[in-house]
């Protein structure tokens, strides 16, 4: 299975925060969001981390739905043979 690189982006005022990660490395992304929220040198705060965590969750739910749908399609095709 090929690992895709994904991206979460947040624009906030004049700042733009871009987080890139590979499929299966979402835990590292969450760690990066926490680190960025703790860093007082940027405008990225805990609310921003929560927003991107929510977006990540929604993305994972969508990916899971796609996999389930694809598996159901394959199952239906094999039953019709």
N, C-alpha and C positions, 0 to 999 in steps of 0.2 A: 504494500500500500504506500503510495507516494505521500509524503508529508508536504502539505501546502504551507506557504508562509501567509500569515494573516496580519491584519493591521487594525488597530483601534486609534481613532483620532478625536481629539477634543480641541476646539477653538475657544479661547477665552480671552476676550479683549484683543490685545496685540500679540498674545502668545498662542502658539499652536503646539500641542503635545501629541506626538506620534509614537505609538508603541507597536513594534513589530514582533511577532512571535510565530513559532512553528506549531502546527497541530500537535497536540499532546504535551505542550509545554505551557499550558495555561497557568499552572501553579507558579511558574517563574514569572509570568506576567503579573499575577497578583502580588508577588513579592516586589516587583518593580513599582507597581502602583503604590504600595505601602511606603517604599523607600522615597519615592517622589513626594508623597504627601508629607512625610516627616521633614523633608528638606525645606528649610525656611527661606532659601535663596530664590525659590520660584513662587509663582502664583498658584501652583497646583496644590489644592488642599484636600481634606478628607471627603468633602462633598463631591469633588471631581473624581476621586478614587471610587466612590460609591456609584457615581453615574457610569463610569467605564466598566466597573464590575457588573453592573446591571446589563449593560450592552453586551458584555462577554457572555453572560448567562443566556441572554436572548439568542445570541449567535449559536451557542452550544445546543440549545433546545431546537433551533431550526435545523442544525446539522443532524441531530438525532432523528428528527422527523423525516428528513430526507433519506437517511439510512433505513429507517423502518419502512418507508414507502417503497424504496428500491427492493428491499428484501421481500415485501409482500408481492410486488410485481413478479419477481423471479419465482416465488412459490406458486403463484397462480399460473404462470407459464408452464412450469414443470408438471403441475396437476392436469393441465389440458393436453399434455402429450400423449 
